[in-house]
Amino acid sequence: MRTSDPHPVTLSVRVTAHWANGWLLRAFARPFLVVDGVERPVRWAEPAEVEAAGDVVRLGAGVRYRRADPLGGCEPETLELGGAEPPREVELRNGFLNHTPFRVVRRR
């Protein structure tokens, strides 16, 4: 928990697809956001509000082509929220190839 700030940090997180394979993912796959091990469905490129109570949060994203498929492309990263200006907006995007994991590509 934050000792100097008792209020959680609210992040606006977007899951986007790389331009090279985005057409395939947007047409056939459903994106999911994983926050501290908890998975939830999201919509492509639309912001999802995430509350983080501590100084760090484990954040990842992945896709499923069918409901029963395992979550693909998800390798959560640790995001530091401490400091004078913690990030408020985060974007996760996959790489050039479909199987490339989603990574944090923008923090503001």
C-alpha positions, 0 to 999 in steps of 0.5 A: 500500500502507498504510505504517502497516498491512501487512495488507489491509482486509477489507470486508463488501459487500452489494448491495441493490435499491431497494424500488420496483424490487427485486421486478423485479431480484430476480426477473429480474436477477443482481447483480455486484460490481466491485472494482478492475475485477474483476467477481464474481457475488454474491447479493442482500443477502448479504455478500461479503468483499472485501480491499483492499490499499491506502488506496483501493478502486474499488467498484461493483455492477451487474446482468445479466438474461441471461448475455451482457448487458453489466453494467448500472447499474455506475458504480464509486466510489472508497472511502477506507479510510485514517484511524483507523477505515476502514469495515468494512461497505458497502452498494451500492443502485440508485436508484428507477428500474431504470437508476439506477446502484448507489451506496454508501449505507451505510458502517460 
